[in-house]
Amino acid sequence: MSLATFRIGLRHCAGRPSSITLTSNSHLSNSSLITSRHISSISILQSRASSPSKTTSPLSTRYASTAAESIKATAHPPGAPVLNWNSFFSLRTSRRRYSLASSIVSSIAVTGVAFVFLSTQPEMADEVTKLIPMDPVISMGILTFAATFLGWLIGPIFGNTVWKLFHRSRLPEFTVKEKAFFERIRNHRVNPMGASTNNPVPDYYGEKIGSVQGYRRWLRDQRAFNRKREGSYPSGI
């Protein structure tokens, strides 16, 4: 081997490491670029997964609005006025009249049925006389009075049923108002422990209240009762 050939081989061997170094550096730069891209894409996906979606389905929005409109229509039908306190007291008075009328009718009907039954069944009259060992006239009178009282008691059941049928459109609002009214009565009525002959309890259940003015008068009567019970009621002389 000549000296020139040996030098050429040395030069070739000396040049190879630089090419290998350049190649490895280029691979490292490419891998770092790919890694940074992957990291950025992963961070974007994580941020999208962590943030809640603010878009809502048009179908769910339409269903919610339809449900709200149906609730409003059920609570207050279109064209129906809102039930105020004066209307509530008017309905309450009409319900009391229905109950009174049905009590009168049912008491007359039950008394008539009892009278006809005892007239057509003499053995039943004898049984009543045995149960009530008194004069037959008094026994029949007691039985007639019991039948009349029974009819009076069962009358409001029919009267309230008929009243609810005629006022079923206002019944939900009336029920809410009645509950609020009884809550007011319970909170503002007096303690009946201090009642006496000279100071009776003024309408403990509020049954005589028929208007807003009547309710205010009822409140004044409650305050007057308390003042008189405590001895601070002004003298009328």
GROMACS elastic network, one bead per residue, 0.5 to 0.9 nm:
[ bonds ]
;  ai    aj funct       b0    kb
    1     4     6  0.84533   500
    1     5     6  0.66472   500
    1     6     6  0.70749   500
    2     5     6  0.54216   500
    2     6     6  0.64618   500
    2     7     6  0.89234   500
    3     6     6  0.51267   500
    3     7     6  0.63390   500
    3     8     6  0.87931   500
    4     7     6  0.52281   500
    4     8     6  0.63404   500
    4     9     6  0.88236   500
    5     8     6  0.51871   500
    5     9     6  0.63880   500
    5    10     6  0.87873   500
    6     9     6  0.52364   500
    6    10     6  0.63540   500
    6    11     6  0.88147   500
    7    10     6  0.50781   500
    7    11     6  0.62740   500
    7    12     6  0.86947   500
    8    11     6  0.51620   500
    8    12     6  0.62896   500
    8    13     6  0.87529   500
    9    12     6  0.50801   500
    9    13     6  0.62078   500
    9    14     6  0.85334   500
   10    13     6  0.51557   500
   10    14     6  0.60473   500
   10    15     6  0.86522   500
   11    14     6  0.50487   500
   11    15     6  0.62452   500
   11    16     6  0.89714   500
   12    15     6  0.52934   500
   12    16     6  0.66614   500
   13    16     6  0.55484   500
   13    17     6  0.76962   500
   14    17     6  0.65956   500
   14    18     6  0.79354   500
   15    18     6  0.57980   500
   15    19     6  0.68792   500
   16    19     6  0.52715   500
   16    20     6  0.62924   500
   16    21     6  0.86783   500
   17    21     6  0.60532   500
   17    22     6  0.85800   500
   18    21     6  0.50249   500
   18    22     6  0.61916   500
   18    23     6  0.86005   500
   19    22     6  0.51243   500
   19    23     6  0.61752   500
   19    24     6  0.86569   500
   20    23     6  0.51084   500
   20    24     6  0.61817   500
   20    25     6  0.86007   500
   21    24     6  0.51957   500
   21    25     6  0.61479   500
   21    26     6  0.86722   500
   22    25     6  0.51238   500
   22    26     6  0.62634   500
   22    27     6  0.87533   500
   23    26     6  0.52262   500
   23    27     6  0.63709   500
   23    28     6  0.87559   500
   24    27     6  0.51232   500
   24    28     6  0.62167   500
   24    29     6  0.87329   500
   25    28     6  0.50956   500
   25    29     6  0.62728   500
   25    30     6  0.87081   500
   26    29     6  0.52046   500
   26    30     6  0.62815   500
   26    31     6  0.87127   500
   27    30     6  0.51485   500
   27    31     6  0.61624   500
   27    32     6  0.86072   500
   28    31     6  0.51783   500
   28    32     6  0.61303   500
   28    33     6  0.86045   500
   29    32     6  0.51841   500
   29    33     6  0.62164   500
   29    34     6  0.87123   500
   30    33     6  0.51561   500
   30    34     6  0.62696   500
   30    35     6  0.86506   500
   31    34     6  0.50899   500
   31    35     6  0.61018   500
   31    36     6  0.86535   500
   32    35     6  0.50289   500
   32    36     6  0.61883   500
   32    37     6  0.86283   500
   33    36     6  0.52384   500
   33    37     6  0.62805   500
   33    38     6  0.87171   500
   34    37     6  0.51552   500
   34    38     6  0.62547   500
   34    39     6  0.86991   500
   35    38     6  0.51044   500
   35    39     6  0.61876   500
   35    40     6  0.86786   500
   36    39     6  0.50603   500
   36    40     6  0.61794   500
   36    41     6  0.86304   500
   37    40     6  0.51996   500
   37    41     6  0.62195   500
   37    42     6  0.86199   500
   38    41     6  0.51747   500
   38    42     6  0.61177   500
   38    43     6  0.86240   500
   39    42     6  0.51361   500
   39    43     6  0.61911   500
   39    44     6  0.86887   500
   40    43     6  0.51554   500
   40    44     6  0.62757   500
   40    45     6  0.87607   500
   41    44     6  0.51400   500
   41    45     6  0.63145   500
   41    46     6  0.87146   500
   42    45     6  0.51422   500
   42    46     6  0.62048   500
   42    47     6  0.86904   500
   43    46     6  0.50829   500
   43    47     6  0.61826   500
   43    48     6  0.86472   500
   44    47     6  0.52105   500
   44    48     6  0.62841   500
   44    49     6  0.86854   500
   45    48     6  0.51508   500
   45    49     6  0.61789   500
   45    50     6  0.86538   500
   46    49     6  0.50477   500
   46    50     6  0.60746   500
   46    51     6  0.86072   500
   47    50     6  0.51801   500
   47    51     6  0.61395   500
   48    51     6  0.54433   500
   48    52     6  0.79263   500
   48    53     6  0.86321   500
   49    52     6  0.73393   500
   49    53     6  0.88522   500
   51    54     6  0.88319   500
   53    56     6  0.79830   500
   56    59     6  0.84922   500
   56    60     6  0.71710   500
   56    61     6  0.71196   500
   57    60     6  0.53570   500
   57    61     6  0.64201   500
   57    62     6  0.87291   500
   58    61     6  0.51130   500
   58    62     6  0.61364   500
   58    63     6  0.85889   500
   59    62     6  0.51496   500
   59    63     6  0.61504   500
   59    64     6  0.86715   500
   60    63     6  0.50058   500
   60    64     6  0.61316   500
   60    65     6  0.86329   500
   61    64     6  0.51930   500
   61    65     6  0.62806   500
   61    66     6  0.86104   500
   62    65     6  0.52128   500
   62    66     6  0.61102   500
   62    67     6  0.86007   500
   63    66     6  0.50771   500
   63    67     6  0.61148   500
   63    68     6  0.86284   500
   64    67     6  0.51287   500
   64    68     6  0.62191   500
   64    69     6  0.86672   500
   65    68     6  0.51356   500
   65    69     6  0.62121   500
   65    70     6  0.86248   500
   66    69     6  0.51483   500
   66    70     6  0.61636   500
   66    71     6  0.86838   500
   67    70     6  0.50834   500
   67    71     6  0.62206   500
   67    72     6  0.86912   500
   68    71     6  0.51645   500
   68    72     6  0.62986   500
   68    73     6  0.86261   500
   69    72     6  0.51378   500
   69    73     6  0.61018   500
   69    74     6  0.85858   500
   70    73     6  0.50181   500
   70    74     6  0.61002   500
   70    75     6  0.86008   500
   71    74     6  0.50985   500
   71    75     6  0.61507   500
   71    76     6  0.85580   500
   72    75     6  0.51442   500
   72    76     6  0.59978   500
   72    77     6  0.76791   500
   73    76     6  0.52780   500
   73    78     6  0.66616   500
   74    77     6  0.58558   500
   75   172     6  0.82479   500
   75   173     6  0.82092   500
   76    79     6  0.83699   500
   76    80     6  0.67033   500
   76    81     6  0.79483   500
   76    82     6  0.72768   500
   76   173     6  0.89150   500
   77    80     6  0.55895   500
   77    81     6  0.84922   500
   77   169     6  0.88461   500
   78    81     6  0.84343   500
   80    83     6  0.87945   500
   80   170     6  0.89242   500
   81    84     6  0.87009   500
   82   173     6  0.82958   500
   83    86     6  0.81968   500
   83    87     6  0.59664   500
   83    88     6  0.65077   500
   83   170     6  0.78548   500
   83   173     6  0.66142   500
   83   174     6  0.74574   500
   83   177     6  0.83676   500
   84    87     6  0.53931   500
   84    88     6  0.61963   500
   84    89     6  0.88514   500
   84   177     6  0.85823   500
   85    89     6  0.62196   500
   85    90     6  0.85918   500
   85   177     6  0.77783   500
   85   211     6  0.76047   500
   85   212     6  0.68687   500
   86    89     6  0.51964   500
   86    90     6  0.62619   500
   86    91     6  0.87311   500
   86   210     6  0.83294   500
   86   211     6  0.57821   500
   86   212     6  0.63623   500
   87    91     6  0.62105   500
   87    92     6  0.85141   500
   87   211     6  0.87338   500
   88    91     6  0.51735   500
   88    92     6  0.61118   500
   88    93     6  0.86409   500
   88   173     6  0.88105   500
   88   174     6  0.64201   500
   88   177     6  0.70619   500
   88   178     6  0.79017   500
   88   211     6  0.85464   500
   89    93     6  0.60943   500
   89    94     6  0.85758   500
   89   209     6  0.77979   500
   89   210     6  0.53358   500
   89   211     6  0.55472   500
   89   212     6  0.79476   500
   90    93     6  0.51071   500
   90    94     6  0.62420   500
   90    95     6  0.86446   500
   90   210     6  0.70824   500
   90   211     6  0.75842   500
   91    94     6  0.50439   500
   91    95     6  0.61354   500
   91    96     6  0.86360   500
   91   167     6  0.86594   500
   91   174     6  0.80314   500
   92    95     6  0.51145   500
   92    96     6  0.63236   500
   92    97     6  0.87590   500
   92   174     6  0.86681   500
   92   178     6  0.87284   500
   92   210     6  0.77445   500
   93    96     6  0.50989   500
   93    97     6  0.63282   500
   93    98     6  0.87500   500
   93   210     6  0.66590   500
   94    97     6  0.50123   500
   94    98     6  0.62392   500
   94    99     6  0.86720   500
   94   163     6  0.81665   500
   95    98     6  0.50489   500
   95    99     6  0.62529   500
   95   100     6  0.86246   500
   95   159     6  0.77339   500
   95   160     6  0.66608   500
   95   163     6  0.61856   500
   95   164     6  0.86022   500
   96    99     6  0.50772   500
   96   100     6  0.61244   500
   96   101     6  0.86074   500
   96   156     6  0.86568   500
   96   159     6  0.86508   500
   96   160     6  0.84845   500
   97   100     6  0.50141   500
   97   101     6  0.60577   500
   97   102     6  0.84643   500
   97   159     6  0.85442   500
   98   101     6  0.52303   500
   98   102     6  0.60941   500
   98   103     6  0.85044   500
   98   156     6  0.76111   500
   98   158     6  0.87880   500
   98   159     6  0.50515   500
   98   160     6  0.67930   500
   98   162     6  0.78710   500
   98   163     6  0.66186   500
   99   102     6  0.51869   500
   99   103     6  0.60306   500
   99   104     6  0.86672   500
   99   155     6  0.66052   500
   99   157     6  0.75984   500
   99   158     6  0.76535   500
   99   160     6  0.61580   500
   99   163     6  0.85494   500
  100   103     6  0.50971   500
  100   104     6  0.63227   500
  100   105     6  0.87129   500
  100   152     6  0.87213   500
  100   155     6  0.77231   500
  100   156     6  0.69872   500
  100   159     6  0.77414   500
  101   104     6  0.52310   500
  101   105     6  0.62372   500
  101   106     6  0.85750   500
  101   155     6  0.80568   500
  101   156     6  0.84287   500
  101   159     6  0.73864   500
  102   105     6  0.50624   500
  102   106     6  0.58829   500
  102   107     6  0.83349   500
  102   152     6  0.81448   500
  102   154     6  0.86248   500
  102   156     6  0.60228   500
  102   157     6  0.82678   500
  102   158     6  0.65448   500
  102   159     6  0.51064   500
  102   160     6  0.87211   500
  103   106     6  0.52139   500
  103   107     6  0.59346   500
  103   108     6  0.84996   500
  103   151     6  0.65819   500
  103   153     6  0.68528   500
  103   154     6  0.69918   500
  103   156     6  0.58279   500
  103   157     6  0.87500   500
  103   158     6  0.85099   500
  103   159     6  0.76671   500
  104   107     6  0.52985   500
  104   108     6  0.62538   500
  104   109     6  0.85958   500
  104   151     6  0.79232   500
  104   152     6  0.64622   500
  104   155     6  0.72703   500
  105   108     6  0.52921   500
  105   109     6  0.61194   500
  105   110     6  0.86705   500
  105   151     6  0.81253   500
  105   152     6  0.83105   500
  105   155     6  0.74052   500
  106   110     6  0.59714   500
  106   111     6  0.83496   500
  106   148     6  0.82446   500
  106   150     6  0.86528   500
  106   152     6  0.63118   500
  106   153     6  0.86619   500
  106   154     6  0.72771   500
  106   155     6  0.53193   500
  106   158     6  0.88304   500
  107   110     6  0.52651   500
  107   111     6  0.60120   500
  107   112     6  0.84733   500
  107   147     6  0.72851   500
  107   149     6  0.67028   500
  107   150     6  0.69373   500
  107   153     6  0.81297   500
  107   154     6  0.83390   500
  107   155     6  0.72247   500
  108   111     6  0.51843   500
  108   112     6  0.60724   500
  108   113     6  0.86187   500
  108   148     6  0.67118   500
  108   151     6  0.72623   500
  108   152     6  0.85438   500
  109   112     6  0.51452   500
  109   113     6  0.61895   500
  109   114     6  0.86345   500
  109   148     6  0.84349   500
  109   151     6  0.73773   500
  110   113     6  0.50730   500
  110   114     6  0.61226   500
  110   115     6  0.85694   500
  110   147     6  0.59472   500
  110   148     6  0.63303   500
  110   150     6  0.76263   500
  110   151     6  0.54965   500
  110   152     6  0.88900   500
  111   114     6  0.51279   500
  111   115     6  0.61275   500
  111   116     6  0.86179   500
  111   144     6  0.61379   500
  111   145     6  0.78786   500
  111   146     6  0.85705   500
  111   147     6  0.53122   500
  111   148     6  0.51722   500
  111   149     6  0.88134   500
  111   150     6  0.88744   500
  111   151     6  0.74635   500
  112   115     6  0.50946   500
  112   116     6  0.61134   500
  112   117     6  0.84626   500
  112   144     6  0.89018   500
  112   147     6  0.88681   500
  112   148     6  0.88954   500
  113   116     6  0.52028   500
  113   117     6  0.60068   500
  113   118     6  0.85866   500
  113   147     6  0.88159   500
  114   117     6  0.50941   500
  114   118     6  0.61533   500
  114   119     6  0.85164   500
  114   143     6  0.82974   500
  114   144     6  0.69950   500
  114   147     6  0.67346   500
  115   118     6  0.52991   500
  115   119     6  0.61035   500
  115   120     6  0.86797   500
  115   140     6  0.89137   500
  115   144     6  0.72023   500
  116   119     6  0.50503   500
  116   120     6  0.61435   500
  116   121     6  0.84277   500
  117   120     6  0.53339   500
  117   121     6  0.59273   500
  117   122     6  0.87688   500
  117   124     6  0.82827   500
  118   121     6  0.51131   500
  118   122     6  0.62412   500
  118   123     6  0.83094   500
  118   124     6  0.62189   500
  118   125     6  0.57526   500
  118   140     6  0.87811   500
  119   122     6  0.63455   500
  119   124     6  0.89438   500
  119   125     6  0.79916   500
  120   124     6  0.89494   500
  121   124     6  0.55128   500
  121   125     6  0.69527   500
  122   125     6  0.50888   500
  122   126     6  0.64478   500
  122   127     6  0.87990   500
  123   127     6  0.62960   500
  123   128     6  0.87170   500
  124   128     6  0.62442   500
  124   129     6  0.86290   500
  125   128     6  0.50497   500
  125   129     6  0.62278   500
  125   130     6  0.86696   500
  125   136     6  0.84114   500
  125   139     6  0.88892   500
  125   140     6  0.77367   500
  126   129     6  0.50130   500
  126   130     6  0.62752   500
  126   131     6  0.87032   500
  126   136     6  0.86541   500
  127   130     6  0.50409   500
  127   131     6  0.62333   500
  127   132     6  0.86079   500
  128   131     6  0.50123   500
  128   132     6  0.60522   500
  128   133     6  0.84331   500
  128   136     6  0.85856   500
  128   139     6  0.69665   500
  128   140     6  0.76984   500
  128   143     6  0.80084   500
  129   132     6  0.50859   500
  129   133     6  0.56848   500
  129   134     6  0.68710   500
  129   135     6  0.77359   500
  129   136     6  0.60245   500
  129   139     6  0.60999   500
  129   140     6  0.79546   500
  130   133     6  0.54739   500
  130   134     6  0.84141   500
  131   134     6  0.89784   500
  131   139     6  0.87988   500
  132   135     6  0.84976   500
  132   136     6  0.86053   500
  132   138     6  0.88902   500
  132   139     6  0.59880   500
  132   142     6  0.89097   500
  133   136     6  0.82754   500
  133   139     6  0.77072   500
  134   137     6  0.82923   500
  134   138     6  0.65930   500
  134   139     6  0.61336   500
  135   138     6  0.52671   500
  135   139     6  0.61327   500
  135   140     6  0.86558   500
  136   140     6  0.60395   500
  136   141     6  0.83866   500
  137   140     6  0.52137   500
  137   141     6  0.60738   500
  137   142     6  0.86614   500
  138   142     6  0.61314   500
  138   143     6  0.85799   500
  139   142     6  0.52037   500
  139   143     6  0.62631   500
  139   144     6  0.86160   500
  140   143     6  0.50559   500
  140   144     6  0.60422   500
  140   145     6  0.85197   500
  141   144     6  0.50554   500
  141   145     6  0.61012   500
  141   146     6  0.85436   500
  142   145     6  0.50983   500
  142   146     6  0.61305   500
  142   147     6  0.86591   500
  143   146     6  0.50234   500
  143   147     6  0.62396   500
  143   148     6  0.86518   500
  144   147     6  0.51016   500
  144   148     6  0.61885   500
  144   149     6  0.85990   500
  145   148     6  0.50218   500
  145   149     6  0.61001   500
  145   150     6  0.85333   500
  146   149     6  0.50911   500
  146   150     6  0.61026   500
  146   151     6  0.86390   500
  147   150     6  0.50625   500
  147   151     6  0.62347   500
  147   152     6  0.86309   500
  148   151     6  0.51712   500
  148   152     6  0.62372   500
  148   153     6  0.87831   500
  149   152     6  0.50008   500
  149   153     6  0.63025   500
  149   154     6  0.88350   500
  150   153     6  0.51800   500
  150   154     6  0.63554   500
  150   155     6  0.85504   500
  151   154     6  0.53261   500
  151   155     6  0.59445   500
  152   155     6  0.53048   500
  152   156     6  0.77642   500
  153   156     6  0.68242   500
  153   157     6  0.82323   500
  154   157     6  0.56489   500
  154   158     6  0.73699   500
  155   158     6  0.56442   500
  155   159     6  0.63342   500
  155   160     6  0.87785   500
  156   160     6  0.57742   500
  156   161     6  0.82488   500
  157   160     6  0.54755   500
  157   161     6  0.62933   500
  157   162     6  0.88153   500
  158   161     6  0.51038   500
  158   162     6  0.62376   500
  158   163     6  0.85913   500
  159   162     6  0.52592   500
  159   163     6  0.61362   500
  159   164     6  0.86667   500
  160   164     6  0.60942   500
  160   165     6  0.86086   500
  161   164     6  0.52283   500
  161   165     6  0.63817   500
  161   166     6  0.89019   500
  162   165     6  0.51323   500
  162   166     6  0.64492   500
  162   167     6  0.87639   500
  163   166     6  0.52509   500
  163   167     6  0.61708   500
  163   168     6  0.82224   500
  164   167     6  0.50747   500
  164   168     6  0.52987   500
  164   169     6  0.89004   500
  164   170     6  0.89820   500
  164   171     6  0.70032   500
  165   168     6  0.53648   500
  165   169     6  0.88110   500
  166   169     6  0.82071   500
  167   170     6  0.56290   500
  167   171     6  0.61310   500
  168   172     6  0.79023   500
  169   172     6  0.75373   500
  169   173     6  0.87184   500
  170   173     6  0.56433   500
  170   174     6  0.60568   500
  170   175     6  0.86846   500
  171   175     6  0.60396   500
  171   176     6  0.87098   500
  172   175     6  0.52001   500
  172   176     6  0.64682   500
  172   177     6  0.87777   500
  173   176     6  0.52230   500
  173   177     6  0.62179   500
  173   178     6  0.85563   500
  174   177     6  0.51004   500
  174   178     6  0.59797   500
  174   179     6  0.85810   500
  175   178     6  0.50912   500
  175   179     6  0.62262   500
  175   180     6  0.87092   500
  176   179     6  0.52585   500
  176   180     6  0.63771   500
  176   181     6  0.86550   500
  177   180     6  0.51181   500
  177   181     6  0.60361   500
  177   182     6  0.86755   500
  178   182     6  0.61721   500
  178   183     6  0.85016   500
  179   182     6  0.53017   500
  179   183     6  0.62274   500
  179   184     6  0.87761   500
  180   183     6  0.50305   500
  180   184     6  0.63362   500
  180   185     6  0.87505   500
  181   184     6  0.51548   500
  181   185     6  0.62896   500
  181   186     6  0.86958   500
  182   186     6  0.60836   500
  182   187     6  0.85706   500
  182   205     6  0.83531   500
  182   206     6  0.84102   500
  183   186     6  0.51698   500
  183   187     6  0.62329   500
  183   188     6  0.87315   500
  184   187     6  0.51564   500
  184   188     6  0.61364   500
  184   189     6  0.83331   500
  185   188     6  0.54059   500
  185   189     6  0.57120   500
  185   204     6  0.82598   500
  185   205     6  0.70016   500
  185   206     6  0.66722   500
  186   189     6  0.57462   500
  186   190     6  0.87709   500
  186   204     6  0.89289   500
  186   205     6  0.81236   500
  187   190     6  0.86921   500
  188   219     6  0.73406   500
  188   222     6  0.76239   500
  189   192     6  0.88183   500
  189   202     6  0.86753   500
  189   203     6  0.86535   500
  189   204     6  0.64109   500
  189   205     6  0.80600   500
  189   206     6  0.85878   500
  189   218     6  0.88950   500
  189   219     6  0.79255   500
  189   222     6  0.62889   500
  190   193     6  0.87887   500
  190   201     6  0.75856   500
  190   202     6  0.83649   500
  190   204     6  0.74545   500
  190   222     6  0.59432   500
  190   223     6  0.80973   500
  190   225     6  0.75722   500
  190   226     6  0.70978   500
  191   194     6  0.69137   500
  191   195     6  0.82504   500
  191   201     6  0.84233   500
  191   226     6  0.85005   500
  192   195     6  0.53705   500
  192   200     6  0.83392   500
  192   201     6  0.61365   500
  192   204     6  0.81107   500
  193   196     6  0.87735   500
  194   199     6  0.81426   500
  194   200     6  0.87019   500
  194   201     6  0.86341   500
  194   225     6  0.89983   500
  194   226     6  0.86156   500
  194   229     6  0.62629   500
  195   198     6  0.80800   500
  195   199     6  0.55526   500
  195   200     6  0.51739   500
  195   201     6  0.59109   500
  195   225     6  0.84746   500
  195   229     6  0.76777   500
  196   200     6  0.54562   500
  196   201     6  0.81166   500
  197   200     6  0.58135   500
  199   202     6  0.86029   500
  199   225     6  0.67474   500
  199   228     6  0.72860   500
  199   229     6  0.74263   500
  200   203     6  0.89983   500
  200   225     6  0.79194   500
  201   204     6  0.62058   500
  201   222     6  0.81750   500
  201   225     6  0.72860   500
  202   205     6  0.89190   500
  202   206     6  0.85217   500
  202   218     6  0.75486   500
  202   221     6  0.62994   500
  202   222     6  0.65666   500
  202   225     6  0.74520   500
  203   206     6  0.52594   500
  203   207     6  0.67529   500
  203   208     6  0.68760   500
  203   209     6  0.87089   500
  203   218     6  0.76892   500
  203   221     6  0.88164   500
  203   222     6  0.88264   500
  204   207     6  0.80230   500
  205   208     6  0.83960   500
  206   209     6  0.56393   500
  206   215     6  0.81723   500
  206   218     6  0.76147   500
  207   210     6  0.80933   500
  208   214     6  0.79057   500
  208   215     6  0.89327   500
  208   218     6  0.87373   500
  209   212     6  0.79548   500
  209   213     6  0.84810   500
  209   214     6  0.51068   500
  209   215     6  0.56415   500
  209   217     6  0.86652   500
  209   218     6  0.72960   500
  210   213     6  0.81470   500
  210   214     6  0.58758   500
  210   215     6  0.74983   500
  211   215     6  0.63201   500
  211   216     6  0.87675   500
  212   215     6  0.50364   500
  212   216     6  0.63613   500
  212   217     6  0.86466   500
  213   216     6  0.50910   500
  213   217     6  0.61718   500
  213   218     6  0.85366   500
  214   218     6  0.60719   500
  214   219     6  0.86746   500
  215   219     6  0.63186   500
  215   220     6  0.87608   500
  216   219     6  0.50598   500
  216   220     6  0.63931   500
  216   221     6  0.87122   500
  217   220     6  0.50555   500
  217   221     6  0.62312   500
  217   222     6  0.87149   500
  218   221     6  0.50379   500
  218   222     6  0.63127   500
  218   223     6  0.88034   500
  219   222     6  0.51073   500
  219   223     6  0.63869   500
  219   224     6  0.86602   500
  220   223     6  0.51504   500
  220   224     6  0.61113   500
  220   225     6  0.85978   500
  221   225     6  0.61160   500
  221   226     6  0.86951   500
  222   225     6  0.51347   500
  222   226     6  0.64038   500
  222   227     6  0.87510   500
  223   226     6  0.51525   500
  223   227     6  0.62119   500
  223   228     6  0.86231   500
  224   227     6  0.50948   500
  224   228     6  0.60939   500
  224   229     6  0.84968   500
  224   233     6  0.70650   500
  225   228     6  0.51742   500
  225   229     6  0.60696   500
  225   230     6  0.86147   500
  225   233     6  0.83989   500
  226   229     6  0.50729   500
  226   230     6  0.61645   500
  226   231     6  0.85773   500
  226   232     6  0.86348   500
  226   233     6  0.84652   500
  227   230     6  0.51859   500
  227   231     6  0.61872   500
  227   232     6  0.51166   500
  227   233     6  0.50184   500
  227   234     6  0.85829   500
  228   231     6  0.50212   500
  228   232     6  0.57939   500
  228   234     6  0.81339   500
  229   232     6  0.76812   500
  229   233     6  0.79032   500
  230   233     6  0.76714   500
  231   234     6  0.86611   500
  232   235     6  0.88893   500
  234   237     6  0.89778   500
